[in-house]
Amino acid sequence: MLLLPGPVEVPRSVRDAATYLNNHRSADFKRVVGESEILLNRFLGAKRTVSITGSGTLAVEAMIFSFLAPSEKVLAVSSGEFGNRMVSSLRRRGCEVTVISLNGGKELKFSDIEEAVDKNKGITSLLLVHNETGNGTAIRDLRSITRKSRDIGLKILVDSVSGFCGYGLDIEEFGIDAVATCSQKGLAALPGIGIVSMSESGLGRLGKNSDMPSYLDLSMSLKYLDRSETAFTPSVGTFAAAHRALEILSEETLERRIARHKACSAYLRKKLIANGISVFGNADTFSDTVVTFYPQHASKFVVEKLLASGIQVARGMGDISNNTVRVGTMGMINSHFLLKFLNEYFLVDGVSDISTLEEMPRECRLPDFLLEEIDFQKL
């Protein structure tokens, strides 16, 4: 059972769709590409969405290289390892970077951004990690932060790799120029697709730089997307799997998917805290898609013991890697998976509590049509 912060458990029909093989210039594959963009635009409130074979990091770097020029002054907010990775990508682009570091799960305030912009004249752009996968924290009032930042003239780029489908995110309404995400997190598809969604204003701010790798050039990708194609040979099976995952999301509805993620993460934290287990972050910064906590034993020990019971979770990242465990609460997460995790984990860490399905919020359950899509033999 995959309870990782990615990859996550996916429906059977999504796995099956990955066997698709076809000419990537065929009419049928163009249908897959075109329909996928329509759905992604709808779910993200975007004007255009480019999908590229690659990881979430590729999506972030495509966004950075396409929207920012070397020597451009930017403000980046980092609350963990993926924020640090974003900063590294910005420096590789040649940007002049001012960093706001949110250590220990600190909440971001708009006043932090105002202060940094006032002190560092010439900043044109703001880059944010919506949901920090490395420690299970999030910018929970993203809409307020981004709209106020737009009002002071900043171009806004957001890494929502593990935020998409975990929170409501309408990039036009939020005043965001571009959002990077991927296939293998909240969407519940297979790893292998980086996604960049752009607003109307973002399309107008898209760079025309000739100094970037072609693969990262979103302007080039958009020209091909106008005829429902990808610029380069894609992983056609992975695209087909993502297309199926988008159809499932449409049937479940984005609102219900978000509510399920939120309910599962909240219930997991509640049970951990009730049994004396400390969690990373606080009520103002808790993620709805990743729960990070401090087990009684070393994280390596806990991860290995759970793996022996058929459950894959992850250690924390960076400074907290040795003493924290991360659980992904996204994708096909549901009450049955949580029940198995909690009862197995409590055995490993010597906690006497026993969880039951009856005490879980109704929102943790999968919709009926998805029950036949899940391999409950893993339980």
C-alpha positions in Angstrom: 0.0 0.0 0.0 1.5 3.3 -1.1 0.9 6.0 1.6 3.9 8.0 0.3 3.8 11.7 -0.5 4.0 10.4 -4.1 3.6 8.2 -5.9 0.2 7.4 -4.5 -2.4 4.6 -4.9 -4.2 4.9 -8.2 -7.5 3.4 -9.6 -7.2 0.1 -11.5 -8.4 1.7 -14.7 -5.7 4.3 -14.5 -3.0 1.6 -14.2 -4.7 -0.2 -17.1 -4.7 2.9 -19.3 -0.9 3.1 -18.9 -0.6 0.2 -21.4 -1.8 2.5 -24.2 0.6 2.6 -27.1 0.0 4.7 -30.2 1.6 7.2 -32.6 1.9 10.4 -30.7 0.8 12.3 -33.8 -2.3 10.1 -34.3 -5.8 11.5 -34.1 -6.6 9.4 -31.1 -3.6 10.6 -29.1 -4.5 14.2 -30.0 -7.9 13.5 -28.5 -6.1 12.5 -25.2 -4.0 15.6 -25.2 -6.8 18.0 -26.1 -9.4 16.6 -23.6 -6.8 16.5 -20.8 -6.0 20.2 -21.3 -9.7 21.1 -21.2 -10.1 19.2 -17.9 -6.9 20.6 -16.4 -7.9 24.2 -17.3 -11.3 23.6 -15.7 -9.9 22.2 -12.5 -7.2 24.8 -12.1 -9.1 27.9 -13.4 -6.5 28.2 -16.1 -6.4 29.6 -19.7 -3.9 27.1 -21.0 -2.2 24.1 -19.6 1.0 22.4 -20.9 1.8 18.8 -20.0 5.3 17.5 -20.5 6.8 14.0 -19.9 8.8 14.4 -16.7 8.5 15.1 -13.0 7.0 17.9 -10.9 10.5 19.4 -10.7 10.6 19.5 -14.5 7.3 21.5 -14.4 8.8 23.9 -11.9 11.9 24.4 -14.0 9.9 24.8 -17.2 7.9 27.5 -15.4 11.0 29.2 -14.1 13.0 29.2 -17.4 10.0 30.3 -19.4 8.8 33.1 -17.2 12.0 34.5 -15.8 15.1 35.9 -17.4 18.7 35.7 -16.2 19.6 38.5 -13.8 15.9 39.1 -13.0 15.3 39.9 -9.3 12.9 37.5 -7.7 11.6 36.8 -4.2 11.3 33.1 -3.3 9.5 31.7 -0.2 10.9 28.4 1.1 9.5 26.4 3.9 11.4 23.2 3.3 13.4 21.0 0.9 11.3 21.6 -2.2 11.4 25.3 -1.5 15.1 25.0 -1.4 15.1 23.1 -4.6 13.1 25.9 -6.2 15.7 28.4 -5.0 18.5 26.3 -6.5 16.6 26.2 -9.9 16.2 30.0 -9.8 19.9 30.5 -9.2 20.7 28.0 -12.1 18.5 30.2 -14.2 20.8 33.1 -13.3 18.2 35.0 -11.3 19.1 37.3 -8.4 17.2 35.6 -5.5 16.0 37.0 -2.2 14.7 34.2 0.0 12.2 34.2 2.8 12.9 31.1 4.9 10.0 29.8 7.0 11.7 27.5 9.4 9.9 25.0 11.7 6.5 25.3 10.0 6.2 29.1 10.4 3.2 30.7 8.7 3.8 33.1 5.8 2.3 36.6 6.2 1.8 39.1 3.4 3.8 41.6 5.6 6.8 39.3 5.1 6.6 39.8 1.4 6.0 43.5 1.6 9.0 43.9 3.9 11.3 41.9 1.6 10.1 43.9 -1.5 10.7 47.2 0.3 14.2 46.2 1.3 15.2 44.7 -2.0 14.3 47.2 -4.8 13.7 45.9 -8.2 12.1 42.6 -7.4 9.7 41.7 -10.2 8.4 38.2 -9.3 7.3 36.1 -6.4 7.7 32.3 -6.2 5.9 30.2 -3.7 5.6 26.6 -2.8 1.9 26.1 -2.1 2.3 22.7 -0.3 5.8 21.7 1.0 6.0 18.0 0.4 9.1 17.6 2.5 7.5 18.4 5.8 3.8 18.5 5.4 3.1 22.3 5.6 1.2 24.6 3.3 0.3 28.2 2.6 -3.3 27.9 3.6 -4.4 31.4 2.6 -2.7 31.3 -0.8 -5.5 33.4 -2.4 -5.1 36.3 0.0 -1.3 36.2 -0.3 -1.2 36.1 -4.1 -3.9 38.6 -4.7 -2.2 41.2 -2.5 1.1 40.4 -4.1 -0.4 41.0 -7.5 -1.7 44.3 -6.3 1.9 45.5 -5.6 2.9 44.5 -9.1 4.5 41.2 -8.7 4.5 38.4 -11.3 3.5 35.3 -9.4 4.6 31.7 -10.0 3.5 28.8 -7.7 4.8 25.3 -7.2 1.6 23.3 -6.3 3.1 19.9 -7.1 1.4 18.4 -4.0 -1.2 21.0 -3.6 -3.3 20.4 -6.8 -6.5 18.5 -5.7 -5.7 19.2 -2.1 -7.1 22.7 -2.1 -9.3 24.9 -4.2 -7.0 26.7 -6.7 -8.3 29.0 -9.3 -5.3 30.7 -10.8 -7.3 33.4 -12.6 -9.2 34.3 -9.4 -6.1 34.1 -7.3 -4.1 36.5 -9.6 -1.5 33.9 -10.3 0.5 33.8 -13.6 1.5 30.2 -13.6 1.2 27.0 -11.5 3.4 23.9 -11.7 2.1 20.5 -10.7 2.3 16.9 -11.7 0.4 13.6 -12.3 1.4 11.4 -9.4 0.0 13.2 -6.4 -3.6 14.5 -5.8 -4.6 13.6 -9.3 -4.0 9.9 -8.6 -2.2 9.1 -11.8 1.1 7.5 -12.6 4.4 9.3 -12.2 5.8 10.9 -15.3 3.9 14.1 -16.3 4.9 17.7 -15.3 2.0 20.1 -15.7 2.2 23.9 -16.0 -1.1 25.9 -16.0 -1.2 29.6 -17.0 -3.7 32.4 -16.6 -4.6 35.0 -19.2 -2.2 37.4 -17.6 0.5 34.7 -17.4 0.3 34.0 -21.1 1.0 37.7 -21.7 4.1 37.5 -19.4 5.5 34.4 -20.9 9.1 35.0 -21.9 10.4 34.8 -25.5 13.9 33.9 -24.4 16.1 32.0 -26.8 18.6 31.0 -24.1 16.6 28.2 -22.6 16.6 24.4 -23.5 13.8 23.7 -26.0 12.3 21.1 -23.7 11.6 23.7 -21.1 10.2 26.3 -23.5 6.5 26.6 -22.7 6.0 28.9 -25.7 7.1 26.2 -28.0 4.9 23.6 -26.2 1.9 26.0 -26.6 2.4 26.2 -30.4 2.1 22.4 -30.6 -0.8 22.3 -28.1 -2.8 24.6 -30.4 -3.2 21.4 -32.6 -3.5 19.1 -29.5 0.1 17.8 -29.8 3.2 17.7 -27.6 6.4 19.3 -28.9 8.4 16.2 -28.3 7.7 12.5 -28.1 5.8 12.0 -24.9 5.2 8.9 -22.7 1.9 8.1 -24.4 0.9 5.5 -21.9 1.4 7.9 -19.0 -0.6 10.6 -20.8 -3.4 8.1 -21.3 -3.3 7.2 -17.6 -3.5 10.9 -16.6 -6.4 11.4 -19.0 -8.3 8.5 -17.3 -7.4 10.0 -13.9 -8.9 13.3 -15.0 -12.1 11.6 -16.1 -12.3 10.0 -12.6 -11.7 13.3 -10.9 -14.5 14.8 -13.0 -16.9 12.1 -11.9 -15.9 12.3 -8.2 -15.8 16.1 -8.5 -12.9 18.2 -7.4 -14.8 19.5 -4.4 -15.3 15.9 -3.1 -11.7 15.0 -3.8 -10.5 18.0 -1.8 -12.8 17.2 1.1 -11.6 13.6 1.2 -8.0 14.7 1.3 -8.7 17.2 4.0 -10.8 14.8 6.2 -8.2 12.1 6.0 -5.3 14.3 7.0 -7.3 15.9 9.8 -8.3 12.5 11.2 -4.8 11.1 11.0 -3.4 14.1 12.9 -6.2 13.9 15.4 -5.4 10.3 16.2 -1.7 10.8 16.4 -2.0 13.8 18.7 -4.6 12.0 20.9 -1.9 9.3 21.5 0.9 11.7 22.4 2.5 11.8 19.0 3.8 15.2 18.0 3.2 16.4 14.4 5.2 18.9 12.4 3.7 22.4 11.8 0.6 23.9 13.4 -3.1 24.6 12.6 -2.2 27.6 10.5 0.3 25.6 8.3 -0.9 21.9 8.3 -1.0 20.4 4.8 -4.1 18.5 3.7 -2.1 16.1 1.5 1.0 15.2 3.6 1.2 14.5 7.4 4.6 14.6 9.1 5.0 13.4 12.6 7.6 12.4 15.2 7.3 8.7 16.0 8.5 7.2 19.3 11.2 5.3 17.5 13.7 6.4 14.9 12.1 7.1 11.5 14.2 4.6 9.7 13.0 1.8 12.1 9.4 2.8 11.7 9.5 3.0 7.9 11.2 -0.4 7.7 8.7 -2.1 10.1 5.7 -0.7 8.2 7.2 -1.8 4.9 7.4 -5.3 6.4 3.6 -5.0 7.0 3.0 -4.0 3.4 2.8 -0.2 3.9 5.1 2.3 2.3 5.6 5.6 4.0 8.5 8.0 3.8 11.0 9.5 6.2 11.1 13.3 6.6 13.5 15.4 4.5 16.4 17.6 5.4 17.1 18.4 9.0 14.1 16.3 10.2 14.8 13.2 8.2 16.0 11.1 11.2 13.2 11.7 13.5 10.0 12.2 11.4 7.8 10.1 9.2 5.7 11.4 6.3 2.4 10.0 5.2 0.7 11.0 1.9 -3.0 11.7 2.3 -3.8 12.2 -1.3 -4.8 10.3 -4.4 -7.0 7.3 -3.5 -6.5 7.8 0.3 -9.6 6.5 2.1 -10.9 5.3 5.5 -9.8 1.7 4.9 -6.2 2.7 4.1 -6.0 5.0 7.1 -7.4 2.2 9.4 -4.7 -0.2 8.3 -1.9 2.4 8.6 -2.9 3.6 12.1 -3.3 0.1 13.6 -0.1 -1.1 12.1 1.8 2.0 13.1 0.5 1.9 16.7 1.8 -1.7 16.9 5.2 -0.7 15.7 5.5 2.3 18.1 3.9 0.6 21.1 0.7 2.6 21.2 -2.3 0.8 22.6 -5.1 2.7 20.7 -7.2 0.8 18.1 -8.9 2.7 15.3 -12.3 1.7 13.8 -14.0 2.6 10.6 -17.1 3.8 12.5 -15.3 6.7 14.1 -13.9 8.1 10.9 -15.6 11.1 9.2 -17.8 10.2 6.3 -15.8 12.4 4.0 -12.9 9.9 4.4 -14.8 7.3 2.4 -14.4 6.7 -1.3 -17.4 7.4 -3.5 -19.2 4.1 -4.4 -18.1 4.1 -8.0 -14.4 4.0 -7.0 -14.7 1.1 -4.6 -14.3 -1.4 -7.5 -11.3 0.5 -8.7 -9.3 -0.2 -5.5 -7.3 -3.3 -4.6 -8.6 -4.0 -1.1 -6.6 -7.2 -0.9 -3.8 -4.9 0.2 -5.7 -4.6 3.5 
